[in-house]
Amino acid sequence: MLFQRLLRPFDKMRAAKGPFAGLFTPCSVDEVVSIDCETTSLDSQSADILTIGAVKIRGNQVLTSQKLSLKIQPPKPINQDSIPVHHIRNQDIAGAMSLEQALPILLTFIGNRPILGYFVKFDITLINRYTELYYGFHLPNKPIELCHVYYKKVNTYYPDAWLDHKFETLADTLGVPIIGRHSALGDAITVALMYLQLQQGKRPKLM
């Protein structure tokens, strides 16, 4: 992320006269956007995005009325071997929009809010590949890594504990129901609920 911070002044100049100049302004609302991308692989430099899910958090509420769920048509057919990982088949995204069409919808939805995610660096790196390609800048939004928030909270009560950062373990420890695991929107909502529980909830109970 250091490299991205160094690039921000140049990114801001490139974006200044474009439709997304607002991304580079300070966020003045108490809101965060939880996002998740389902992809063809776990290589952020080569994976294609298949679905994007996002939901806004305001204060102590997950705004499920303000959510985003996008299906993306990848440039090549989905490899059958990867379907057990993301559970998305070629027929599930037949006729879906292109990433170029989806990107402005996503950027408008996120705005200048901080971006929350589970291993959020992967999602941001992936999106940055395309914002660089189409608009010449990287996302300037503050990233919030759920695992870091989890570690800080749990370490307060259990400083010597070994922590398992599996998605399911975090949800169980925090008493949060998993909503549609491996669906982008379901994961984004579950992450948002876990984040609020960490921010305002009771002492986590380690398994």
Secondary structure as GFF3:
##gff-version 3
##sequence-region A 1 207
A	DSSP	alpha_helix	2	15	.	.	.	ID=ss1
A	DSSP	three_ten_helix	21	24	.	.	.	ID=ss2
A	DSSP	beta_strand	31	39	.	.	.	ID=ss3
A	DSSP	beta_strand	49	58	.	.	.	ID=ss4
A	DSSP	beta_strand	61	71	.	.	.	ID=ss5
A	DSSP	three_ten_helix	80	82	.	.	.	ID=ss6
A	DSSP	alpha_helix	83	86	.	.	.	ID=ss7
A	DSSP	three_ten_helix	90	93	.	.	.	ID=ss8
A	DSSP	alpha_helix	99	110	.	.	.	ID=ss9
A	DSSP	beta_strand	115	117	.	.	.	ID=ss10
A	DSSP	alpha_helix	120	135	.	.	.	ID=ss11
A	DSSP	beta_strand	143	145	.	.	.	ID=ss12
A	DSSP	alpha_helix	146	157	.	.	.	ID=ss13
A	DSSP	alpha_helix	167	174	.	.	.	ID=ss14
A	DSSP	alpha_helix	184	200	.	.	.	ID=ss15
###
